[in-house]
């Protein structure tokens, strides 16, 4: 993989108008309509890590992919929920991270393709992923969860539901630039906004309205920052300071400390949204941490009940 300097990421994002569906409420609505009319592909890239294999099954009419090492016996599993603002499909960066984790952590990575807006809602998808994690525990043993951006929101909401409804404490929850509060009301967001080349509040609020369905925005299934954290397993959190979601990430760190939850926080100074997925040296180092956290958690935890 080619390694790019971090300094070119923000200018490139601005040049390509990566934030166009977020800076305008109307543009966000147009984007939802465009994806409704012409969904994009979720197929895995033709070439992934040479040491992994990809399989697929269907659950409730939706594909669920597994990425597993070709050699040896994998240990446990990781359910990884891709990001994309609840409206965009899985992309190559998600597939590449899943393949790296599978190969280097010697585990099976489960990638659900889930209904996006306007077809899916927070509660429906959370229920789907909860069932997936429970089945993964039964089939593979020790299971962790992880996700980026919108997938980080889903992952933390699912971890809360597993604790509350099923008495399950996960050995590791990995959150990459998660969306934690879909009210977009943190007073620090306007301070960060001028430096963020990717996300913005107007479109974010539109997508949140679609995603919440008939649930209140303050419901933890929509905005997990409002959930009670005590009793969760260890969390590993990544957030860049040029990300409007960073202020809520800092609040999560504070809430976890107050609740006695182990949280390993990695703040990327000057880094943008989902920087661990990017082909930079900083992203590479973050991915190495993710692999290590998953590997150590799955090997140490044993069966989860």
C-alpha positions in Angstrom: 0.0 0.0 0.0 1.3 3.5 -0.9 1.8 5.7 2.1 0.8 9.3 1.7 1.8 12.2 3.9 -0.9 13.3 6.3 -0.4 16.9 5.2 -2.1 16.4 1.9 -5.2 14.7 3.2 -7.2 17.8 4.2 -6.5 19.7 1.0 -7.4 16.7 -1.1 -10.7 16.3 0.8 -11.5 20.0 0.2 -10.5 19.7 -3.5 -12.8 16.8 -4.0 -15.6 18.4 -2.0 -15.8 15.4 0.3 -18.0 17.4 2.6 -20.7 18.3 0.1 -23.4 16.0 1.5 -22.8 17.5 5.0 -22.5 21.2 4.4 -26.1 21.5 3.1 -29.3 20.0 4.3 -30.7 20.0 0.7 -27.6 18.3 -0.6 -27.9 15.6 2.1 -31.5 15.0 1.1 -30.5 14.8 -2.6 -27.8 12.3 -1.7 -30.3 10.1 0.1 -32.5 10.2 -2.9 -29.6 9.4 -5.3 -28.6 6.4 -3.2 -32.2 5.2 -3.0 -32.4 5.3 -6.8 -29.0 3.9 -7.5 -27.4 1.9 -4.6 -23.7 1.4 -4.9 -21.9 -1.9 -4.8 -21.0 -3.6 -1.6 -18.9 -6.3 -3.3 -15.4 -7.0 -1.8 -12.5 -5.8 -3.9 -11.1 -8.2 -6.4 -7.8 -8.3 -4.6 -7.5 -8.4 -0.8 -4.8 -9.5 1.5 -3.4 -12.7 0.0 -3.6 -14.6 3.3 -7.4 -14.3 3.8 -10.4 -15.8 2.2 -13.9 -14.2 1.9 -17.2 -16.0 2.3 -20.8 -14.8 2.4 -24.1 -15.9 3.8 -27.5 -14.2 3.9 -29.4 -13.3 7.1 -32.8 -11.7 7.0 -32.3 -11.0 3.3 -28.9 -9.1 3.8 -25.4 -10.4 3.0 -23.1 -11.1 5.9 -19.4 -11.5 4.8 -16.7 -13.3 6.7 -13.0 -12.6 6.2 -10.8 -15.3 7.7 -7.1 -16.3 7.6 -6.4 -19.0 5.1 -3.8 -20.8 7.3 -4.2 -22.0 10.8 -7.1 -21.9 13.2 -8.6 -18.5 13.8 -9.4 -17.4 17.3 -12.8 -15.8 18.0 -14.2 -13.1 15.9 -14.7 -9.4 15.4 -18.0 -8.0 14.1 -17.1 -4.9 12.1 -19.8 -2.3 11.2 -18.8 -0.1 8.3 -19.3 3.7 8.3 -20.6 6.0 5.6 -23.0 8.4 7.3 -25.8 5.8 7.5 -26.3 6.4 3.7 -23.1 5.2 2.0 -22.1 1.7 1.4 -19.0 -0.2 2.5 -15.8 0.8 0.6 -12.3 -0.6 0.0 -10.8 0.9 3.1 -13.2 -1.1 5.3 -12.5 -4.3 3.4 -8.7 -3.7 3.7 -8.9 -3.1 7.4 -11.0 -6.2 7.9 -8.5 -8.3 5.9 -5.6 -6.9 7.9 -7.3 -7.7 11.2 -8.2 -11.2 10.1 -4.6 -12.0 8.9 -2.6 -10.3 11.6 -4.9 -11.0 14.6 -5.7 -14.5 13.4 -9.4 -14.0 13.8 -12.6 -14.1 11.7 -13.9 -10.7 10.8 -17.7 -10.5 10.2 -18.9 -7.7 7.9 -22.6 -7.2 7.8 -24.2 -5.3 4.9 -27.0 -3.5 6.6 -30.0 -1.4 5.3 -29.0 2.2 4.9 -31.3 5.3 4.9 -34.0 5.7 3.8 -34.5 1.9 4.2 -32.9 1.2 7.5 -33.2 2.8 11.0 -31.0 2.8 14.1 -33.2 0.4 16.1 -33.7 -2.1 13.2 -30.0 -2.3 12.4 -28.9 -2.5 16.1 -31.2 -5.4 16.6 -29.8 -7.1 13.5 -26.2 -6.6 14.7 -27.0 -7.7 18.3 -28.3 -11.0 16.9 -25.2 -11.3 14.7 -22.9 -10.8 17.7 -24.8 -13.4 19.8 -24.7 -16.0 17.0 -21.0 -15.2 16.5 -20.3 -15.9 20.2 -22.1 -19.2 19.9 -20.2 -20.1 16.7 -16.8 -18.6 17.1 -16.5 -18.0 20.9 -15.0 -14.8 22.1 -16.4 -11.9 20.0 -15.5 -8.2 19.9 -17.2 -5.4 18.0 -15.9 -2.4 16.1 -16.9 0.2 13.6 -16.0 3.6 12.1 -18.1 6.8 12.0 -21.7 5.7 11.6 -20.6 2.2 12.3 -19.0 3.3 15.5 -22.4 4.7 16.6 -24.0 1.3 15.8 -21.2 -0.6 17.5 -21.4 1.3 20.8 -25.3 1.2 20.8 -25.0 -2.6 20.2 -22.5 -3.0 23.1 -25.0 -1.2 25.4 -27.9 -3.4 24.2 -25.9 -6.6 24.6 -25.1 -5.6 28.2 -28.7 -4.5 29.1 -30.8 -7.1 27.3 -28.5 -10.2 27.2 -26.0 -9.8 30.0 -23.1 -9.9 27.6 -19.9 -7.9 28.2 -17.7 -7.8 25.1 -14.0 -8.2 25.4 -13.2 -5.2 23.2 -15.2 -2.4 21.4 -13.1 -0.5 18.8 -14.5 2.9 17.9 -13.0 4.8 15.0 -14.2 8.4 14.9 -17.6 7.4 16.1 -20.8 9.4 15.8 -21.9 9.5 19.4 -24.5 12.2 19.7 -26.9 12.6 16.8 -28.3 15.9 18.1 -25.0 17.5 16.8 -25.5 19.9 19.8 -22.0 19.9 21.4 -21.1 23.6 21.8 -17.5 22.8 20.8 -18.5 21.7 17.3 -18.5 25.2 15.9 -15.0 25.7 17.1 -13.8 22.6 15.3 -15.9 23.0 12.2 -13.6 25.4 10.2 -10.8 22.8 10.3 -12.9 19.8 9.3 -12.8 19.1 5.5 -15.2 16.2 5.7 -18.2 16.5 8.1 -20.6 19.3 9.0 -23.8 19.8 11.0 -26.5 20.7 8.4 -26.3 17.4 6.5 -25.5 15.5 9.6 -28.8 16.5 11.2 -30.7 15.5 8.1 -29.2 12.0 8.1 -29.8 11.7 11.8 -33.5 12.4 11.3 -33.7 9.6 8.8 -31.7 7.2 10.9 -33.5 7.7 14.2 -36.8 6.4 12.8 -39.4 6.7 15.5 -36.9 6.9 18.3 -35.8 10.1 20.1 -32.4 11.4 19.2 -31.4 11.0 22.9 -32.2 7.3 22.9 -28.9 5.4 23.3 -29.8 3.2 20.3 -29.5 6.4 18.2 -27.0 8.4 20.3 -25.0 6.1 22.5 -23.3 9.0 24.3 -26.5 9.2 26.4 -26.3 5.6 27.5 -25.1 4.5 30.9 -21.5 3.2 30.3 -20.9 1.3 33.6 -20.5 -2.4 33.0 -19.2 -2.2 29.4 -16.0 -4.0 28.5 -12.8 -2.2 27.4 -13.1 0.4 24.7 -10.4 1.5 22.2 -11.2 4.9 20.7 -9.7 6.9 17.9 -10.5 10.5 17.1 -8.8 13.3 15.1 -8.8 16.9 16.2 -9.9 18.1 12.7 -13.2 16.1 13.1 -16.4 17.7 14.3 -17.1 14.5 16.1 -14.0 14.9 18.3 -15.7 17.0 21.0 -18.1 14.1 21.7 -15.3 11.6 21.6 -13.7 13.6 24.5 -17.0 13.5 26.3 -17.0 9.7 26.0 -13.6 9.6 27.5 -14.8 11.6 30.5 -18.0 9.5 30.9 -16.1 6.2 30.7 -13.7 7.4 33.4 -16.6 8.4 35.6 -18.3 5.0 35.1 -15.1 3.0 35.7 -14.9 1.7 32.1 -11.5 1.0 30.7 -11.0 3.2 27.7 -7.8 3.5 25.6 -8.0 6.9 23.8 -5.9 7.8 20.8 -6.3 11.3 19.7 -4.8 12.2 16.4 -3.5 15.8 16.5 -4.3 17.5 13.2 -5.9 14.3 11.9 -9.2 14.1 10.1 -12.3 11.9 10.4 -11.6 8.1 10.3 -7.8 8.7 10.0 -7.0 5.1 10.9 -8.5 4.0 7.6 -6.3 6.3 5.5 -3.1 5.3 3.7 -0.8 7.5 5.8 1.9 6.7 8.4 -0.4 7.8 11.2 -3.2 5.6 9.8 -0.8 2.6 9.5 0.2 3.0 13.2 -3.4 3.3 14.3 -4.3 0.1 12.4 -1.4 -1.7 14.1 -2.9 -0.7 17.5 -6.3 -1.9 16.4 -4.9 -5.3 15.4 -3.0 -5.6 18.7 -6.1 -4.7 20.8 -8.3 -7.2 19.0 -5.7 -10.0 19.1 -5.0 -9.5 22.8 -8.6 -9.2 23.8 -9.7 -12.3 21.9 -6.9 -14.4 23.2 -7.3 -13.3 26.8 -11.1 -13.4 27.1 -12.1 -16.9 26.3 -15.8 -17.7 25.9 -18.1 -14.8 26.4 -21.3 -15.3 28.4 
